Amino acid sequence: MSSSMEPEVKRFLVKILKGISVLVLWLIFNVLIGLYLQWAFIYDHINLFNIIFYSWILISLPAVIYYLYKLWNK
């Protein structure tokens, strides 16, 4: 069964889906860790979990941006 979609359009839609899925998974993971486990909240003082969470955000956000940049420059 052959697809009636043009190959260029199909590649473009796959890029869009990959980009959206990476962003959504990254956001869901960070919301889960930050809000559900309350690692994003600083109550009385900064603890180890706050440092881990915000370090993860600072490291993973440029990695996600880099992935999206490479994805769209193929």
Summary of the structure (lengths in Angstrom):
residues: 74
radius of gyration: 17.7
end to end distance: 27.9
largest distance: 62.2
contacts: 154
relative contact order: 0.12
helix: 74%
strand: 0%
